[in-house]
Amino acid sequence: MMFLFLILVTHVSEAYNACPKCGSIDVPYPLSTDDNCGDPRYKVYCNNGILEFLSARGFYYKILSINQSAYKLIISPPPIQKGTRYSSDFSSEGLKLDENLPFNISTHNTVMLFNCTEPLYYWALNSSSTSFCRQFENNVEEGIIGCKNTLCCHYLKDSPSTSHMIRIRAIGCTAYPSMVNMKPGSSFDSWTNGIELQ
């Protein structure tokens, strides 16, 4: 009986092993960077000291922060390629999470869509001079977005908790930034760049 107990305790303690740090970032349980720690369903990657999240379509996103108690992490939205109107994950049609894994896009994101085609006019999109979209455009380096004479818009933190995608494509919108916990009336300097996953 004692032998069986020791085997069980060893198995349980191994199952709850936190992974070693990746660079300066702690990798708390259940996140897993290899087969010997964490829960393999919560796989993340440590590449040269940079902790990354891999999308269902093979695009890596840098993990900016982890809130272990809230079971949330923030990944970096893909940069908009200089001199273009495309986010760098355009080739994979934006962020797509594996619906079989326990990650989803939280409801605390403000995602702004840029360079949208005419078929999106039927959405209730806000491209007014006071919208978050215009504020973002006015505060980033000139020429990156190319949004001045095209549709640009945003949607606020009301995505369903089962959301697994931020989609961009040629027939649609080609670029997006995202901010976490953005409040109406807040200044650009206070915005937190990122996409929160839970």
ABEGO torsion letter per residue (X at the ends): XAAAAAAAAAAAAAAABBBBBBEABBBBOABBABAABEBAAABBBBBGGBBBBBBAAGBBBBBABBBAAAGBBBBBBBBBBBGBABBAAAAAGEBBBBAABABBBBAABBBBBBGBBAAAAABBBBABAABAAAAAAAABBBGAAGAAABBBBBBBBABBAABABBBBBABEBABBBBBBGBBBGBBAAABBBEBBBX
